[in-house]
């Protein structure tokens, strides 16, 4: 709902992300990780990226699936 997540002004990297769509709807996503490149697609709350490896996320792709893909678009900002 527009609330900030993470830190501000601390030069911390985002390593991984988990995305969940509400109401049991579907979403899939993948991340581009420093030195590793594009990771496999995951969905509905699974971790994409790394944890504890000090590798930054360089890009994120997000797609809605099923009925949601017919009715909605995804927008995000960083």
C-alpha positions as CSV (number, residue, x, y, z in Angstrom):
1,X,0.0,0.0,0.0
2,X,2.8,2.4,-0.7
3,X,4.7,1.9,2.6
4,X,8.5,1.9,2.4
5,X,10.2,-1.5,2.8
6,X,13.9,-1.8,3.6
7,X,16.3,0.9,4.6
8,X,17.0,4.5,3.5
9,X,20.4,6.2,3.4
10,X,22.3,3.1,4.6
11,X,23.8,1.9,1.3
12,X,22.4,-1.6,1.8
13,X,21.7,-3.9,-1.1
14,X,18.5,-5.9,-1.8
15,X,19.5,-9.5,-2.2
16,X,16.2,-11.4,-2.6
17,X,12.5,-10.8,-2.9
18,X,9.3,-12.7,-2.2
19,X,6.1,-11.6,-3.9
20,X,2.6,-12.7,-3.0
21,X,-0.6,-11.7,-4.8
22,X,-3.7,-11.3,-2.7
23,X,-6.8,-13.5,-2.8
24,X,-5.0,-16.6,-3.9
25,X,-4.3,-15.1,-7.3
26,X,-1.1,-15.9,-9.3
27,X,2.1,-14.0,-9.8
28,X,5.5,-15.2,-11.1
29,X,8.8,-13.4,-11.0
30,X,12.5,-13.7,-11.5
31,X,15.6,-11.7,-10.6
32,X,18.9,-10.8,-12.2
33,X,21.6,-11.3,-9.5
34,X,25.0,-9.8,-9.5
35,X,27.5,-12.2,-11.2
36,X,24.9,-15.0,-11.5
37,X,22.6,-13.4,-14.1
38,X,18.9,-14.2,-14.5
39,X,17.5,-16.8,-12.1
40,X,14.7,-19.2,-12.8
41,X,11.1,-18.1,-12.6
42,X,9.4,-18.7,-9.2
43,X,5.9,-17.9,-8.0
44,X,3.6,-17.0,-5.1
45,X,5.9,-16.2,-2.2
46,X,9.0,-18.2,-3.2
47,X,12.4,-16.6,-2.7
48,X,14.1,-15.2,-5.8
49,X,17.6,-13.9,-5.5
50,X,20.2,-14.8,-2.8
51,X,20.4,-14.7,0.9
52,X,23.5,-13.9,2.9
53,X,25.8,-14.0,-0.2
54,X,26.2,-10.2,-0.5
55,X,25.0,-10.3,-4.1
56,X,22.7,-7.4,-5.2
57,X,19.5,-7.7,-7.2
58,X,20.1,-5.8,-10.5
59,X,16.6,-6.3,-12.1
60,X,13.2,-7.9,-11.4
61,X,10.7,-9.2,-13.8
62,X,7.1,-9.7,-12.6
63,X,4.2,-11.3,-14.4
64,X,0.6,-11.9,-13.3
65,X,-0.8,-15.3,-14.2
66,X,-4.2,-16.7,-14.7
67,X,-7.3,-14.5,-14.5
68,X,-5.3,-11.6,-13.0
69,X,-3.2,-11.3,-16.2
70,X,-6.3,-10.6,-18.2
71,X,-7.5,-7.8,-15.9
72,X,-4.5,-6.1,-14.4
73,X,-1.0,-4.7,-15.0
74,X,2.0,-4.7,-12.8
75,X,3.8,-1.5,-11.9
76,X,6.7,-1.1,-9.5
77,X,9.2,1.5,-8.7
78,X,12.6,1.5,-6.9
